[in-house]
Amino acid sequence: MATILIIDDDDAFREGLAETIQDLGHSTSEARSGEDALSHLREHPTPGCIFLDFRLPGADGLAVLESLRSMPGLQSVPVVMVTAHATSDNTIGAMRLGAFEHLTKPVGRDDIAALLERILSAQSRAPAAQGFADEIKSREPQLLGVSESMREVQKRIGRAAATNSTVLITGETGTGKDIAARVLHSASARASGPFVAVNCAAIPEALLESELFGHGKGAFTGAQTDRRGRVEEAHGGTLFLDEVGDMPLPMQAKLLRVLQERQVTPLGTNRVVLVDVRVIAATHRDLVSMVEAGAFRQDLLFRLNVIPLHMPPLRERVTDILPLAEHFLTGASPDAARKHLSADAQRLLATFAWPGNVRELANAIERASALAPASLLTREDFAFLTATADSADLAIPATLLELPLPQAMARLERAMIEHALSASGGNRAEAARRLGISRQSLYTRLAAMGISEASA
């Protein structure tokens, strides 16, 4: 049995959470504000876990979490952040300050039970991350998304930001791997250092070594002066190797040496340059299959894949489509000429498969906004979008696009759930993962839709 501290100014939620935790066999203590909680912690034994609301009177949850991490004996206590309004910034901010988890209200009993079991069984193995004081500023890159799968990405970025470990970002083209890399850099202790991006697929093989490691004067025809390489330029910051799966094998061996020794030798010189860089690599390729085919070095994959980060395709996070569309629409037109999406346009965007992922959505919004004659964007303004095999696989009725938006979205949700259950062989945990939602959320939806155990 453990003692759990609950910090939340919502009396009903706090008391309900306390009752659930007590039913699970634990004791609880409660506080309505960060100040009350800190005072309580100075006078009582250290709790086994803390549930901390993001929005509190006075100091907010992130400020309280930062205070907790500075108090002796509390640096390693697992803290679960809870909020009714999850955003990319507060999720990443919580995880980079060492939060164990970040939950969105309401929270189901099964989720609480599973979380407490994970926390209390692995408490000794849960290190507290070193916190950083400043929030991610709005001018910096944002990794937008409210789906469960994107929130998992945001959490992992927050945790990775507290380390200097190498990160390998995978995902289809257009899923935002470059944005994820920039957000990770901005959230890390290296944010004040340079962020140097190299597209390994865009540089000819003959020039890639010089581009990465630099060269001395006279190293080759046209090398009239010494030149610093991109690795050296990233000293004190982050080196982002985009499309690392397209790097030629000879260069892979040289990159491996740099990762191992943290030093480079410019082409045509004997000068050794020590470098302090954090490496983030990204690829849309299946590196494991490439290793099996002999096209990618296994030892380099091991070096790169210290912290894996997978960017889910847009078709697997349907709940993010319309919020993203509105975000891109805001950026595509000035406030005075702000355009809006009609209901039929929203239905089209929500049911389209988006093979080009977020990048394709952004381009579609920009194109429609630029060419539409009216302030209201209709289905006709997105006529250039075509159905794909992916959307056909969902077996969405042809009449769906003629329904009112709430009814269409309800039918779409049911079709997506049934498709995920079918594709996962009835495995609800796997279906929830495919849908980008929690298992408890899937159970709630199944019950509301009347989908029985047998039909699932």
Residue pairs with C-beta under 8 A, 6 or more apart in sequence:
1 25
1 26
1 27
2 26
2 27
2 47
2 48
2 49
2 116
2 120
3 26
3 27
3 28
3 29
3 45
3 47
3 48
4 21
4 26
4 27
4 28
4 29
4 47
4 48
4 49
4 50
4 51
4 116
5 28
5 29
5 30
5 31
5 37
5 40
5 41
5 47
5 49
5 50
5 51
6 14
6 17
6 18
6 21
6 28
6 29
6 30
6 31
6 50
6 51
7 30
7 31
7 32
7 33
7 34
7 36
7 37
7 50
7 51
7 52
7 53
7 56
7 61
7 64
8 14
8 17
8 30
8 32
8 51
8 52
8 53
8 56
8 82
9 32
9 33
9 53
9 55
9 56
9 57
10 53
11 32
13 105
13 106
14 30
14 32
15 30
17 51
17 107
17 112
18 28
18 30
20 109
20 112
21 28
21 112
21 116
22 28
23 109
24 112
24 113
24 116
26 48
26 116
29 40
29 44
29 47
31 37
31 40
32 57
33 56
33 57
33 58
33 59
34 56
34 58
34 59
34 60
34 61
34 63
34 64
34 67
35 58
35 59
37 50
37 52
37 64
38 64
38 67
38 68
38 71
41 47
41 68
41 71
41 74
46 73
46 74
46 77
47 77
48 77
48 78
48 119
48 120
48 123
49 77
49 78
49 79
49 80
49 100
49 116
49 119
49 120
50 68
50 77
50 78
50 79
50 80
51 80
51 82
52 61
52 64
52 65
52 79
52 80
52 81
52 82
52 99
53 61
53 81
53 82
53 83
54 60
54 61
54 62
54 81
54 82
54 83
54 85
54 90
54 94
55 61
55 83
55 84
55 85
56 64
59 67
61 81
61 83
61 90
61 94
62 90
62 93
62 94
62 97
62 135
65 79
65 81
65 94
65 97
65 98
65 99
65 131
66 97
66 131
66 133
68 74
68 75
68 77
68 79
69 75
69 97
69 98
69 128
69 131
70 131
75 98
75 128
76 126
76 127
76 128
77 128
78 100
78 119
78 123
78 126
79 98
79 99
79 100
80 99
80 100
80 101
80 102
80 103
80 115
80 119
81 90
81 94
81 99
81 101
81 102
81 103
82 102
82 103
82 104
82 105
82 107
83 90
83 102
83 103
83 104
83 105
84 104
84 105
86 102
86 104
86 146
86 151
87 146
88 142
88 143
88 144
88 145
88 150
88 154
88 183
89 135
89 136
89 142
90 102
91 102
91 151
91 154
91 155
91 158
92 136
92 143
92 154
92 155
92 157
92 158
92 161
92 183
92 187
93 135
93 136
93 158
93 187
94 102
94 158
95 102
95 129
95 154
95 155
95 156
95 157
95 158
95 159
95 161
96 129
96 131
96 132
96 158
96 159
96 161
96 162
96 187
96 188
97 129
97 131
97 132
97 158
98 127
98 128
98 129
98 130
98 131
98 162
99 158
100 119
100 126
101 115
101 155
102 151
102 155
103 111
103 115
104 151
108 438
108 440
108 441
108 443
108 444
110 439
110 440
110 443
111 438
111 439
111 440
119 126
129 159
129 162
129 163
130 162
130 189
131 162
132 161
132 162
132 187
132 188
132 189
136 142
136 183
136 186
136 187
140 182
140 183
140 186
141 179
141 182
141 183
141 186
142 179
142 183
143 150
143 153
143 154
143 157
143 176
143 179
143 180
143 183
144 150
144 320
144 323
144 324
144 327
145 151
145 153
145 154
145 317
145 320
145 323
145 324
146 319
146 320
146 323
147 312
147 317
147 318
147 319
147 320
147 436
147 437
148 432
148 435
148 436
148 437
148 438
148 441
149 312
149 316
149 317
149 433
149 436
150 312
150 317
150 320
150 436
153 180
153 309
153 310
153 311
153 312
156 307
156 309
157 180
157 183
157 184
157 187
157 309
158 187
160 167
160 184
160 188
160 307
160 309
161 184
161 187
161 188
161 189
162 188
163 307
164 188
164 189
164 190
164 278
165 278
165 306
165 307
166 259
166 278
166 279
166 280
166 281
166 303
166 304
166 305
166 306
166 307
167 181
167 184
167 279
167 280
167 281
167 306
167 307
167 308
167 309
168 244
168 280
168 281
168 282
168 283
168 287
168 304
168 305
168 306
168 307
168 308
168 309
169 177
169 180
169 181
169 280
169 281
169 282
169 283
169 309
169 310
169 311
170 177
170 282
170 283
170 284
170 287
170 308
170 309
170 310
170 311
171 177
171 282
171 284
171 310
171 311
171 312
171 313
172 284
172 311
172 313
172 357
173 284
173 356
173 357
173 359
174 314
174 356
174 357
174 358
174 359
174 360
175 311
175 312
175 313
175 314
175 357
175 358
176 311
176 357
176 358
176 359
177 242
177 282
177 284
177 311
178 197
178 240
178 242
178 282
180 282
180 309
180 311
181 195
181 197
181 238
181 240
181 242
181 280
181 282
182 195
182 240
184 238
184 280
185 191
185 195
185 237
185 238
185 240
185 278
185 280
188 238
188 278
190 236
190 237
190 238
190 278
193 234
193 235
193 236
193 237
193 238
194 233
194 234
194 235
194 236
194 237
194 238
195 234
195 237
195 238
195 240
196 230
196 231
196 233
196 234
196 237
196 238
196 239
196 240
197 240
197 242
198 211
198 212
198 230
198 239
198 240
198 241
198 242
199 242
199 243
200 208
200 241
200 242
200 243
200 244
200 245
200 246
200 247
201 242
201 243
201 246
202 243
203 211
205 248
205 251
208 247
208 248
208 251
209 251
209 254
209 267
210 219
210 220
210 223
210 227
210 229
210 267
211 229
211 230
212 229
212 230
212 231
212 251
212 254
212 255
212 264
213 229
213 231
213 232
213 254
213 258
213 264
213 265
213 266
213 267
214 226
214 227
214 228
214 229
214 231
214 232
214 264
214 266
214 267
214 273
215 223
215 226
215 227
215 229
215 266
215 267
215 268
215 269
216 223
216 226
216 266
216 267
216 268
216 269
216 271
217 223
217 224
217 225
217 226
217 268
218 268
219 266
219 267
219 268
219 269
220 267
220 268
223 268
226 266
227 266
228 266
229 264
229 266
230 239
231 239
231 258
231 264
231 275
231 277
232 264
232 273
232 275
234 275
234 277
235 275
235 276
235 277
236 276
236 277
237 277
237 278
238 277
238 278
238 279
238 280
239 277
239 278
239 279
239 280
240 280
240 281
240 282
241 247
241 255
241 279
241 280
241 281
241 282
242 281
242 282
243 282
243 283
243 284
243 285
244 281
244 282
244 283
244 304
245 283
245 284
245 285
245 287
245 290
245 296
246 283
246 285
247 255
249 295
249 296
249 297
252 296
252 297
252 300
253 297
253 300
255 300
256 297
256 299
256 300
256 303
258 264
258 275
259 279
259 300
259 303
259 304
260 303
262 274
262 275
262 276
262 277
263 272
263 273
263 274
263 275
264 272
264 273
264 275
265 271
265 272
265 273
266 273
279 304
281 304
287 296
287 301
287 305
288 301
290 296
291 297
291 298
291 301
312 436
313 354
313 357
314 320
314 321
314 324
314 354
314 357
314 358
314 360
314 361
315 353
315 354
315 390
315 391
316 434
316 435
316 436
317 436
318 350
318 412
318 416
318 436
319 436
321 349
321 350
321 354
321 361
322 341
322 346
322 349
322 350
324 358
324 361
324 362
325 341
325 346
325 349
325 361
325 365
326 341
328 361
328 362
328 365
328 366
329 338
329 339
329 340
329 341
329 365
329 369
329 377
330 338
332 339
332 365
332 366
332 369
332 370
333 339
333 369
337 375
338 375
339 369
339 372
339 375
339 376
339 377
340 375
340 376
340 377
341 349
341 376
341 377
342 376
342 377
342 378
342 379
343 404
343 405
344 378
344 379
344 401
345 377
345 378
345 379
345 381
345 382
346 405
347 379
347 400
347 401
347 403
347 405
347 408
347 409
348 379
348 382
348 385
348 401
349 361
349 364
349 382
350 408
350 409
350 412
351 391
351 396
351 400
351 401
351 408
351 412
352 385
352 387
352 388
352 391
353 387
353 388
353 389
353 390
353 391
354 360
354 361
355 388
355 390
356 363
364 382
364 384
364 385
367 384
368 377
368 381
368 382
369 377
371 381
372 378
372 381
379 401
393 419
394 415
394 416
394 419
395 415
395 419
396 411
396 412
396 415
397 411
397 415
400 408
400 411
400 412
401 408
403 411
413 445
414 449
416 435
417 431
417 435
417 442
417 445
417 446
417 449
417 451
418 451
420 431
420 432
420 434
420 435
421 428
421 431
421 451
421 456
423 431
423 434
424 430
424 431
424 434
426 456
428 439
428 442
428 443
428 446
428 456
429 439
431 442
432 438
432 439
432 441
432 442
435 442
437 445
446 456
